[in-house]
């Protein structure tokens, strides 16, 4: 371990390779601040400051493009560079929404700071108002399997409704439908697991705390606006709706809703799918992969995203 003292050449080479490996699987647009890089080193047992490793990392291709944010080198395959949404500005937006990072190797899901909770709960410690459900939020695209934080429906809505993901969403939708470029953009979006918090990684067997929520993913809708209106007006579904927004590609809907807490995730999904088929036919059927409790829901921008008033406080 490099800690400022002299190291044997053999040991230095071994450690250098190990440190490079920490950053070798970053997607082309993945970037980290200096503080995040140093935290990653410390989590893997490298106790020295980032300065001990920075020269070696930069020699290996790590770059500092702007605003003190470090990222892996890459060469775009198309003339239009895909720049991603990971920067100090996006970190600031997440911080203002009350979303703080936690070590990815924690055995328990990360917790939110007290000031991100309902004001009623903070003002009255004896209040019987229930805490809002929480679920895991993942940064860095679908290849990132370790949760970044636990967030609430309101925090998800704030991110989708606000400008944080607007640039990435615009670039994705400008890419031709079905193209490699669009698929790559989608893979790099942050995502959530509405069914609950997961640790240490996202997997069906790693659910730590169920949220009581489920996401229905409607793809390739003939009329997104009509489907949205129908769901919001449905006499049985509308009382259970929590968050609703247009999917990254602009041709579908992401619908998060409360489910029967006495039933399994799979049973709830089957009941909902059956109800939708009977009420609206095959035109409004959710993606069958929603049956998985670890189903990922990509986060994008939708200025018209809807949040249930029950979760707005």
Protein Blocks (a to p, Z undefined) as FASTA:
>chain_A
ZZhiacdfklmmmmmmmmmmmmmmpcfklccdfklmmmmmmmnopabdfklmmmmmmmno
pacfbghiacdddddfbfbdcebjadfklmmmmmmnopacddfkbfbdcdddfklmcfkl
mmmmmbcbdcdddddddehijklmbdfbdcdfklmmmmmmmmmlmmmmmmmmmpcghiak
lmmmmmmpccddfkbccdfbdcfklcfbdghiacdddehifblmlmmmmmmmpmklmmmp
mbdcddfkopaccddddddfkbcfklmmmmmmmmmmmmnojmlccdfklmpmklccdddd
dfkbccdfklmZZ
